[in-house]
Amino acid sequence: MDGEAAAPTRSRKGCWTCRQKKVKCDESRPSCRRCLRLNRHCDYSPRARKPYVRRQPRQRIQRRDQEQEQEPQDNQAQQTLSPQHPGSEENSLPGQTLSVASATPESSAGALWPKLSEADHDAIHCFRTVVSRSVDTKDTEFSVPAIIASLAKTEAMVLHMICALGHHERRYQEQSNCSATAAVEHYSSAMILVAQALQQEETQCEQTPPNLDSTLATLWLMIVYEQRYGDGQGHGLIAHLKGAAIFLQHRLGNLRSLLEHNFSEPAEMWHISPLAGRMIIWIAFLDAGAESHQLGGEFNRALGVAMAGLGENEIMSRLRGYTAIHRYSTSLHMCTWGATYPQIQLLEDLESREVFSLYGECGQMRHVLAQLAVTTTDPLPVARALHDISQRYGEILAVAPRLNAGYAGGHEKFVINTRYVVPFYHALVLWYFRITAPTTAFKSKSKQQHALDDILTLAYQAYRDEGELAMTRIAWPLFMTAIETDDLAHQDWISARFAYLRSRGENYRRASKALLFVVTEQRKRGARVDFSARFESGELERFVI
């Protein structure tokens, strides 16, 4: 008995990365020390246990096999609807009662439904883990990408795009030797299906309108795909952003009337799902990022038209309209999982709600600044809007650099979210002064110095606690910091982070090249360099971060 008591017990709480390697895990969260040291993805996502299968008599098994052989071929094709790896519970989709998928037409899952290969299943798993973590800080089981994956059970265009993104992510993020052919084939198939949906939207919207959730989700996946792996000219990215804008205008032309109602009205008045609202927010943020590098802008312009007249001026109308959509979309996870949604996830959502509201408003202000950079409009309303944001979210902005994940006491997710959202506001401040005062000396204003200090502090903290992966979330604030400071040590540190990011995809490679060019030229001249003209000449490739 004593010997049994002294025998070491196997840890069942370590990360899956260590458990698959059969090595000891120190169980540190959000990333264990071994994964941080080896620069590996630390996977703590919950996984269901394999169900106990009761052994059956041989005669019953033979009889069941004979019955299965007589089933029609349609039932065999239906087995591929769920993008799961055979026998892999961690690849399973959310519960069968998902409200966001309940309205999905089953007719789309016809004879042309894709047959998934072993590599496709691996790509789906990559999407649910690696891609999910790069766009959503929630646990992968309850993330927005997990909800999108549930649509893939009945929507082929969503499934194709999940496979396309997963194949490319495996190539770049895991340094896999898998071919890009599979990704391109899935992407092409999704292009055909979404083009049909958009054409159907324009010609037969009242008779057989395409599914709003799946179409917006597919467009978002395509925009992410083009952002990360598209060509250096952004042709595909622009096309998808325009397609999303057209879809928004046709389906949500009454958005303004919906936004004018207060929140005492029933949610049914929206006539869209919370998932559609979340997709609008995410597409708008990507569109603003593209527009800041002279790509895109169509989607946010269409959104601005729908929000006109909601505030005292155009900018405040835009921010007020966005806030309404964001607040409505916060019910997404509760609508999806209902009473089964874990309390810890619900508390994390409540804690970070204001943080992500700030994040979305930063996206809208990035669109406003992109407009300011190419026009001669008065910058004063923009400055007032930035000041208004700093007043409404002043507490979050003030405490962000003081938060320590090691002493968060169960609030680590709030700390992580704050560290990657707050730098975006400070990056907006830096960009505002770069646009309105391009000839002034670096850090000539106290607000510029404060913005630089906070971005660097939050970036150092995120890098210390989460490693290089956290830098993908704040790539644009880091880029703005590097080109708006004359501190060589800080520039070198950020350049080292981008040297790692360039291995994560074509988009980061282009951004790293542009950063090196701007920093080098500004060191030579001792003044700011406008690199936007280099895009037109082809000296630099366009990028979106």
N, C-alpha and C positions, 0 to 999 in steps of 0.2 A: 504493500500500500504506500509506503514511504517513497519507494522508487517511482511509483506512478504519479505521486503528488509532485515530485521534483522534476518530472519530465516537462520540457518546455512546450507550451501550448502554441499552436499556430494562430497568428493574428488574422482576424477576419474583418478588420477595419482599415487595413492599408489600402493604398491606391491600386488600381487595376494594373498600372504600368509595372509596379514592383511585383505584384502577385503573379502576373504572367511570366515575369523573368525568374520567379521563385527566389526572390531575395527579400531580405528584411526591410520593412518600411517603417520610418519613424512616425508615420501617421500625422505629420504636420499638414495643416491646411492654410490657404487653399492649394498649396503645392508642397510636397515633401522635399526634404533637403537633397535627397538622391536625384530626384528629377530636376531640381534646380541646378545641381552641380553638373549633371550630364546634359543639361539643356534639352530635356525631354518633356513631352506633353504629359502632365500629371492628371490622371483620369480618376475622379472620385464619383463619377455618375452612378446612381443606384441601378442595380441590375437584378432582375427577377431570378429566383432560383428555378432550376429545371423541375418541372412537375413530376411527381411520382407516377410512373406508368405501371399499372398492374399487369403482371404476366398473364397471358391468355393461353388456353389449350391450343395445341397444334391444329386440331380440326377446325376450330373457330377461326384461326388465323387464315387457313387455306380457304375457307368459305368466304371470308371477308375480301381476300385478294381476288377471288373469282368475281365477286360482285363489283369490285372497283374496276376490273378490266372491262366490264360491260357498260360503264358509265359513258355518256357522250363526251366527245372531245371538248365541248364547250366548258365542261366542268374542269377539265385539265388546264385549259387556258386561264380560267378564273383563278387558279392557284397562284399565278404570278402577279395578281393585283396588289398584294401586300408586299412592299419592298423589304422583305426580311431575308436574312441569311438563314438557310435551313438549319434548325436546331440552335439558333443563336437568339436567346431571349433579349439581349441588350439591343438588338436591332429592331425589336418589335415596336409597332407604332402605338400612340396613345389609345386609350379605351375606345370601344366600339360605339359609345354613345356621344361622341364629339358633336357638339351642336354646329360647329363651323363646317362640318362635312356632311351634315344630315341633308342639306338641300342640294348636294352635288348630284347631277343627273347620271344615272347608271348607264345610260345609252352611250356615253363616251367610251366606255370600256368594252369596245366591240372586238371584232376579229383582228383589227390592226394593233391590238394591245402588245406592247413590246415584251419579248421574252428576255428575261434577265439572265446574264451569264454570272459566273463566279466572280469575275472582276467587277461587274455591276453591283453585286451585293457588297463587295468591299468598298466600292465608291459610295454607296448609300450609308454605310457605317461611318465612313470618313466625313460625310456631310453632317451626320447626326452628332458627331463628336468634335472634330477639328473645325469645320466651317461654323458650326453652331457657336462654339466658344469664341470665335473671332468676331461675331456680330451681336452676341447676346451674352450677358454675364450670368443669366439665370442657369440653374442646373439644367443640363441638357435634356433631361426627361420632361421638364416643364417649360422649355424655352419656346419662343415663337417659331424657330425652325422646326421643332418637333410638331407643332400644330400644322405647319405647312406640309410636313412629311405625311401627316394624316390625310391630306387632300390627294396625295399621290396614289392612294388605294383605289381611287375612282377617276382620277384625272390624269390622262397620259402625258399631257404637256408639262405638268408639274413633275411627274416622275422622270421624264427625259431631262429636265433641267437639273434635278437633284443629282442624277447620274453624271451629267456633264460637269457640274461643279466638283463633285466628289472625285472624278477621275483626274481633273487638273490639280486639285488640292493634293492628291496623293503624289503627283509628279513633283510638285514644288516644295511642299511642306514636309514630306517624308523622304525626299530625295529618291523617289521610286523610279525605276526604269520603265514603268508601264508607258505604252504608246499613247499619244494624244489623239489617235484615230477614233477611239471609242468616244472620247469627249466631244469631238467635232461631229460625229454621227448623231449622238443624242441631241446636241445643240441644234443641228439642222432639222431634226424631226420636230423639236419643240418650236422652232421658227415657223414651220409650216402650219402647225396647229394653232399657234397664237395669231398668225396672220389671218387664218380662217375665222377665229373668234372676233378679231377686230373688224373684219369685213362684215361679219354677221351683225356686229353691233351697229354698223352704219346703215345697213340695208334692211334688217329684219328685227330690229331691237324690240318692237312691241309684240311680235309673234313668238319668236324663240330666242330671247336674249341669252347670251353666254353667261356662265356662272361668274359673278363679280369677284368672289373670293379667289377662285383658282386663277382667273385671268390676271388680277392684280399681283397675286403671289408669283405667277410665272414671269410677269414683267419685272418684278423686283429681282428675282433670281437671274434673269437675263442681264439686268443692269449691273448687278454684282459681278457676273461673269465677264462682261465687257470691261468693267472697271479694273478687274484684276489681270485679265489675260487677253484683252483686246489689242488691236493694232495701235500704233503710236499717234494715229490721226483722230481716233475716237469716232469713226463713222458709225460703227455698230452701236456704240453708247448713245450717240445723238439720236439714232433711229428709234431705239427703245424708249428713250425719254419722251420723244415726240409721240410715240404710240401710246404711252401712258397718259400724256396730256390729252390726246384725242378721246381716249376712253373716259377720262375724268370729265371732259366737257359734255360728252353724250349722256353718261349715266348719272352724273352728279351736278347737272345744271341747276338744280334746286338747292344746292348746298347752302346758299346764303339764307334762304327761308328757313332751313333747318337750324342754322346757327342762331337765328334771331330768337328762337324759343329758349326760355330759361330751362334749367335742369329739373324743374318740377314737372315738366311734361313727360309722358311715358316714352320709354326708349324706342318704341315701335315707330315713332314719328321720324326717325332717322332713315328708315327703309334700307339701311346698310348694316352689315354685321360689325362687331368690334374688330374682327380681323381685317376687314376692308379699311376701317379707320386707321389701324396700325400700319397697314401697307401704304396708305397715303402719306403718313408721317415719315416712314422710312424712305420711300421713294423721293419725297421732297428734300430730305436731308442729302441723299446722294446727288440729286439734281443741283442743289446749291454747291456741293463740292465740285461738281463738274463745271459749273458756271464760273467759279472763281479761277478756273484755268481756261477760260474762253471756250467752254463746251457746255451744252445743255442750256437750261433756263426756261424751256418751254413749259415744263410741268408746274414750276412755281409761279410763272406768269398766269397760267390758267387757274391756279389755286387763288392767286391774288384777285382775279376778276370775280371769282365766286365769293370772296370775302369782302368785297368793296362795300364801304358804307357802314361797317360794324364799329368803327372807332372814329376819333377826331381827325385822323389823317390816314393816309394809305398804309404807313408802317404799323401804326397801332391797330388798324383794322386787321392787318395780316396776323399780328401777334394774338389778338383776341380770338380770331377765327381758329388759329392753330390750337390755342388753349382749349377751345370747346371740343375739337376733334380728339385731342390728346386725352381729355378727361373722359370722353365717351369710350375711347379704346382701352382705358384701364380696366374695364370689366371683362376683357378678353379671356383671361385665365379662369376666372370664376365661371364664365359662361361655358367654357370648354370642359372643365373637370367637375364643376358643381360642388357637391358636398364632399367629393373625394379629394379636393384640392387641399394639400397639407397646410396646416396652420403656419408652419415655419416659412413656407413660400408666400403665404398671404401677408405675413408680417413684414417680410422683406419687400414685397410690393408696396405696402403702405409707407415704409421707411423711405424708399427711393422714389416715390411718386413725384415729389417736388424737384428732385435732382434731374429726373428725366424730362420734366416740364421745362427746366432750364436748358437742357440739351436740345430740345426741339426748337425753342425760341432762338438759340444760337444758330441753328440751321437756317431759320428764316432770316436772321440778321446777316448771315453769310451771303444769302441771295441779295439782300439789300445792298451790302457792300460791293458785291460784284457789279451791280447796276451803277453804283456810285463811281466805280473805277473807270467806267467807259463812257460816262456822261459828265455834263457840267452842272449838275443839279446842286442845290444848296446842301452842304453837309450838316447843317445845324440840326435838322430833324433826326438825322442818323445819330448824332452825338446825344441828343436828348433821349432817344430810344435806348441807347446803350446805358445811359445813366439810369433810366427808369428800371431796366433789368437789374442793374447793380443794387438798386434800392429794394426791389421786391425779393431778390434772392441774396440780400446782403449777408445774412447769417451763414448760409451755405458757403459763400465765397470766403468769408472771414475764417471759418473754422477748418476748412479743407486742409490747409498745410499743417495743422496741428494734430490731425487724426493719426493714430498709430494702430495699425491692424493687429499688432501683438497684444494690445490691451483693449480690443474692441468688445470682448465679452459676448460673443454671439452676434455681433453686428458687423462682421467682416465684409459682408456683401455691400453694405452701405458705404463702407470705407473705399472699397474697390470702385464702386460706381462713382463716388464723388471725385476720386483721383483722376478718372478719365473724362468726366464731364466738365469740371471747372476749368481745366486748361483751354477748352474751346472758347469760353468767354474771354479769357485773357488774350488768346490769339486774335480774336476779333478786335480788341483794343489795339494790338500791335498793327494789324492790317489797316485799321482806320487811320492811324497816324502815318503809316507808310503811303497811303493814298493822298491824304490831305496835306502832309508836310514832308514831301519826298527829299527835299534838299537840306533839311535840318540834320544836326549831328545825331548820332546814335544815342539813345537813352537821354535825350535832352529834356524830357518831361518826366515828372515823378510817376505819372501813371504808366508810362512805358517801363520804367525800372521796376515798378511794383509787379506789372504783368510778367516781365521776364523772370523775376525772382520766384514768383509763385509757380509758374510753369516748370521751371527747373527743379524746384523743391518737390513738387508732386511727381515729376518724372523720375527723380532719384528714388523716391519712396516706392513707387510702383515697380521700378526695376529691381530694387532690393528685395521686395517681397514676392514678386511674381515672375521676375526674369524678363527675357527679351520679348516674350509673347505679348506682354502688356504694352509694349511700344507700338504695336500695330494699331491699337485703339487711339493713340494720341499722336499719330504720325504727322498730321497737319500742324498742331500746335508746336511740335518739335521743329518742323521745317521753318515755321514763322520765327521761332526763337533764334535759330541758327543764322537766319539772314537779317535779323534785327538787333543782333548784339555784335560788339567788337571784341568780346572776350575770347581769346584764342582757345583757352582750355575748355570753355563751354562748347565752342564750335567743334572742337575735336571730339568731345564726348558724344555729341549728337551725330557727328559723321560716323563714328564707330557704331552707333545704333542703326543707322541707315545701311551701313555695310552688311549688317546681319539681315535687315529687312529685305534687301535686294534678292536674297535667296528665297523669299516667300512669294514671288510672283513678278511678272513683267512690270506691273504698275509701280511697285516699289523700286525696281531697278531703274526705271526712268526718273523717278523722283530723286533717287540717290545721285544719279548723274547730274541732274539739274542743280541739286544742292551743292555738289562739289564745284560746279561751274560758278554759281553765284558767290559762294564764299571766297573762292580764289580771286575772282574779279574784284570783289569789294575790298579784299585785303590789299590788292594792288593800288586801287584808286582812293581808298579811304572814304568812300561814299557809297550810297545805295546804287544798285544796278537794276535797271528794268529788264527783266529777262523775258517778258511776254513777247517781245519782237522776235526773239530767237525761235519761238514756236512757228511763227509765220515763215521764217527763212528755212526751217527744217533743221537748224543746228541742234535744237533740242526737241525731243519727242514730248508730246502732251501726256500728262498724267493726271490722275484724280486721287486725292487722298483726303 
